[in-house]
């Protein structure tokens, strides 16, 4: 079995995690193959300026379709809502921490500045439209500067003073085991600073007609994470399906009920936040969409 993935250290780490689980539980020999994607090759422009969707997934999905790989491992947050015909998510990994972190240089930290504890006028790095929108809503007195590159590269840019602080997904930092002791690291409550749909989970994608599809599902799927990310990505689909939307959605089970937090930046109404809860996950995405969209009143 051949697993296709991007070439960053984080992507390779994640693919190796899936490979180890498949080998252990199914006894299959697994090879990891690196595939370059548009998002990896074009690093001198913000992601929102790139054409199309699936900046980090399209080429890997093409490799699945032409049968040069058997499995694709994606950060779920990078996947558009609609997959190419013939492909499906076979499994969703157990979720790592879904929260965002803000990593702050010592001279920029301000413990009295609220949810985003940086000094006024600070320059904060991110390439995510969602993070930019929430930052504008919470801290209009700071500046956003586009930040591209893999996770260690982004930390290096912070260290050499190009930014006062940067956003990173907690999941990537934890999986890589990065040493961030020289910075102040603040975990942002995902119910307030809402992450991307699927953040922290890995999507394991295969051809629908692969006879090993069910075996990989049994070996790698986490049912609770799969349900949570299904809710989040259903919200994403209703807003247009791209991963470059000013949209956050975060679902979790609390006390026997699903709780779903959402964020959306509307062109006319600005930053909007909403929460819904209930026992039945299949209705919550529509409820949250209505509250966040123009149809929500």
C-alpha positions in Angstrom: 0.0 0.0 0.0 1.3 3.5 -1.0 0.4 6.6 1.0 0.6 9.9 -0.8 1.3 13.1 1.2 2.8 16.5 1.0 6.5 17.0 1.7 6.5 19.2 4.8 7.9 17.7 8.0 4.4 17.9 9.5 2.7 16.2 6.5 5.3 13.4 6.6 4.9 13.0 10.4 1.1 12.7 9.9 1.4 10.2 7.1 3.8 8.1 9.1 1.4 8.0 12.0 -1.3 6.6 9.6 1.2 4.2 8.0 2.1 2.8 11.4 -1.5 2.2 12.4 -2.3 0.4 9.1 0.8 -1.7 9.4 0.1 -2.6 13.1 -3.6 -3.3 12.7 -3.8 -4.7 9.2 -0.3 -6.2 8.8 0.2 -4.4 5.4 3.6 -3.1 4.3 3.2 0.6 3.6 5.3 3.1 1.6 5.0 6.9 2.0 5.3 8.8 -1.3 5.8 12.6 -1.4 3.7 14.7 -3.8 4.2 18.4 -4.4 1.1 20.5 -4.4 0.3 24.0 -5.6 0.2 25.3 -2.1 3.7 24.0 -1.5 5.2 25.3 -4.7 3.7 28.9 -4.6 4.9 30.5 -1.4 5.3 34.1 -2.5 1.6 34.9 -2.6 -1.2 34.7 -0.1 -3.3 31.5 -0.5 -6.4 33.5 -1.2 -4.7 34.7 -4.4 -4.2 31.2 -5.8 -6.6 29.9 -8.4 -9.1 27.2 -7.7 -9.5 25.2 -4.5 -7.6 22.3 -2.9 -4.3 24.1 -2.9 -2.8 21.3 -0.7 -4.9 18.4 -1.9 -5.6 18.5 -5.7 -2.4 16.8 -6.9 -2.6 14.1 -4.2 -6.2 13.4 -5.2 -5.1 13.1 -8.8 -2.5 10.6 -7.8 -5.2 8.6 -6.1 -7.3 8.7 -9.2 -4.5 7.6 -11.5 -3.6 4.8 -9.0 -0.1 5.9 -8.4 -1.0 6.0 -4.7 -3.6 4.0 -2.7 -4.2 6.3 0.3 -4.0 10.0 0.8 -3.4 11.6 4.2 -4.6 15.2 4.4 -5.0 17.7 7.2 -8.8 17.7 7.2 -8.9 21.5 7.4 -7.2 21.7 4.0 -9.8 19.7 2.1 -12.6 21.3 0.1 -16.0 20.1 1.0 -16.6 18.2 -2.3 -14.2 15.4 -3.3 -13.6 14.3 -6.9 -15.9 11.6 -8.1 -14.6 8.2 -7.1 -12.9 9.3 -4.0 -14.1 9.3 -0.4 -12.8 9.7 3.1 -12.3 6.2 4.4 -11.4 7.3 7.9 -10.9 10.3 10.2 -8.2 10.1 12.8 -8.7 10.7 16.5 -8.5 14.5 16.9 -5.5 16.3 18.2 -6.1 19.6 20.1 -8.2 21.6 17.6 -7.3 25.0 19.1 -5.2 27.8 17.6 -2.1 29.0 19.4 -0.7 32.5 19.3 3.1 32.4 19.6 4.4 35.8 20.9 7.9 37.3 21.1 8.7 38.4 24.7 8.8 42.1 23.9 5.3 42.0 22.3 3.5 40.2 25.1 0.8 42.1 27.0 -0.9 40.1 29.6 -3.6 42.8 30.1 -4.7 42.9 26.4 -7.4 40.3 26.6 -7.9 37.2 24.4 -5.1 38.2 22.1 -2.4 39.2 24.6 -0.1 41.3 22.4 0.8 45.0 22.6 -1.1 47.5 20.5 0.4 48.0 17.1 1.9 44.5 17.0 2.4 42.7 13.7 0.8 39.3 13.7 1.5 36.6 11.0 -1.1 34.3 9.4 -2.1 33.3 5.9 -5.6 32.1 7.0 -8.6 34.4 6.1 -10.5 33.0 9.1 -7.8 34.0 11.5 -7.4 37.5 9.9 -11.2 38.0 10.3 -11.3 37.0 13.9 -8.2 39.1 14.7 -9.9 42.1 13.1 -12.9 41.6 15.3 -11.0 41.1 18.5 -8.0 43.4 18.0 -8.5 46.2 15.4 -5.4 47.9 16.9 -2.9 45.3 15.6 -1.7 44.5 12.1 -1.9 41.3 10.1 1.0 40.3 7.8 0.8 37.4 5.5 2.8 34.4 6.6 3.6 31.4 4.4 5.9 28.4 4.8 5.8 25.2 6.8 5.5 25.2 10.6 9.3 25.4 11.4 9.8 28.1 8.8 7.1 30.2 10.3 8.7 29.9 13.8 12.0 30.9 12.3 10.5 34.0 10.8 9.0 34.9 14.2 12.4 34.3 15.9 14.3 36.6 13.5 11.9 39.4 14.1 9.8 39.5 11.0 6.7 39.3 13.2 5.8 40.1 16.8 3.5 37.1 17.0 2.2 34.3 14.7 -0.8 32.0 14.7 -0.2 28.2 14.5 -2.6 25.2 14.9 -1.9 23.5 18.2 -2.2 20.1 16.5 0.8 20.7 14.3 2.9 22.1 17.1 2.1 19.0 19.3 2.7 16.5 16.5 6.1 18.0 15.7 7.1 18.4 19.4 8.4 21.9 18.7 10.4 23.7 21.4 8.8 27.1 21.8 10.3 27.9 25.2 11.8 31.3 24.0 8.3 32.6 23.2 5.0 33.1 25.1 2.5 30.5 23.9 -1.2 31.2 24.5 -3.8 28.6 23.6 -7.0 30.3 22.3 -10.3 28.8 23.5 -11.7 27.1 20.3 -15.2 28.0 21.4 -14.3 31.8 21.2 -11.5 31.9 18.6 -13.1 29.3 16.4 -10.9 26.9 14.4 -11.3 25.8 10.8 -13.7 23.0 10.1 -11.8 19.7 10.6 -8.8 21.3 12.4 -6.8 18.8 14.4 -8.0 15.8 12.5 -6.5 13.8 9.6 -8.6 12.7 6.7 -7.6 9.4 5.2 -8.9 9.4 1.6 -9.1 6.4 -0.8 -10.8 5.3 -4.0 -14.3 4.2 -3.3 -13.8 1.0 -5.2 -10.6 -0.1 -3.3 -11.3 -3.4 -1.7 -9.2 -2.3 1.3 -11.5 0.7 2.0 -13.4 -1.0 4.8 -10.3 -2.4 6.4 -8.6 1.0 6.5 -11.8 2.5 8.0 -11.8 -0.1 10.8 -8.1 0.4 11.5 -8.0 4.2 11.5 -11.4 5.8 12.1 -12.4 7.6 15.3 -16.2 7.7 15.4 -16.5 10.8 17.7 -14.1 12.8 15.6 -15.7 11.7 12.4 -19.1 13.0 13.6 -17.7 16.3 14.9 -15.9 17.0 11.7 -18.9 16.0 9.6 -20.9 18.7 11.4 -18.2 21.3 10.9 -17.7 20.5 7.2 -21.4 20.5 6.6 -21.4 24.1 7.8 -18.5 24.8 5.4 -20.3 23.2 2.5 -23.3 25.5 3.0 -21.1 28.5 2.9 -19.5 27.5 -0.4 -17.2 24.6 0.5 -13.7 26.3 0.2 -11.0 26.2 2.9 -10.2 29.9 2.3 -13.4 31.2 3.8 -13.7 33.6 6.8 -15.4 30.7 8.6 -14.8 28.8 11.8 -16.8 25.8 13.1 -16.1 23.7 16.1 -18.2 20.7 17.3 -17.7 18.7 20.5 -19.7 16.5 22.8 -20.4 17.8 26.2 -22.6 16.2 28.8 -24.3 14.0 26.2 -25.1 16.8 23.8 -23.3 18.2 20.8 -22.1 21.8 21.1 -21.2 23.7 18.0 -19.6 27.1 17.9 -19.3 29.1 14.7 -17.7 32.3 13.3 -18.4 34.0 10.0 -17.4 37.4 8.6 -20.3 38.8 6.5 -19.5 41.4 3.9 -22.2 43.7 5.2 -22.8 42.7 8.8 -19.2 42.1 9.8 -18.0 39.5 12.3 -20.7 37.1 13.5 -20.6 34.4 16.1 -23.2 31.8 17.1 -23.6 28.6 19.1 -26.0 25.8 18.8 -26.5 22.6 20.7 -28.6 19.4 20.6 -28.7 15.7 20.7 -28.9 15.1 17.0 -25.8 16.1 14.9 -27.5 15.9 11.5 -29.6 19.1 12.2 -27.0 21.2 13.9 -25.0 22.3 10.8 -28.2 23.7 9.2 -29.1 25.5 12.4 -25.6 27.1 12.7 -25.6 28.1 9.1 -28.9 29.9 9.4 -27.7 31.8 12.5 -24.5 32.9 10.8 -25.8 33.6 7.3 -28.0 36.3 6.0 -30.9 33.9 6.3 -30.4 33.9 10.0 -32.0 37.4 10.4 
